């Protein structure tokens, strides 16, 4: 199949497929005489695997490690278990951060219960001053691809 057919089969934009090829997640594939890439079921399955991992918020480095083990079926999967345990930890931390964010936003929302002049808006005033309801902790939340596993 050509890249457009692969994109449709895996519900993935063509540019994403090309990006995964450039990043080494998808190996370069054979080309026709007209220089069209030709993909098979193996590439489709690998792309679907990558997409499932991305859907679980895994970084490209984490996916690379998983693919390395997937490509070496006789290896011990202890590192795969460790990777998933670490990822679960990142997700748990992010859930805590999001719950805190929700509390801050709800507290901020309570400062303006009714529509009024913008100059009297509790939300705008709260965002303009350092209030306890919306402190800046200096912590950064989990961002796609920020945590990595050593292979």
Buried (B, 14 or more C-beta within 10 A) or exposed (E): BEBEEBBEBBEBEEEBBBEBBEEEBBEEBEEEEEEEBBBEEEBBEBBBBBBEBBEEBBBBBBBBBBBEBBEEEEEEBEBBEEBBEBBEEBEEBBEEBEEBEEEBEEBBEEBBEEEEEEEEBBBBBBEEEEBEBBEEEEEEEBEEEEBEBEE
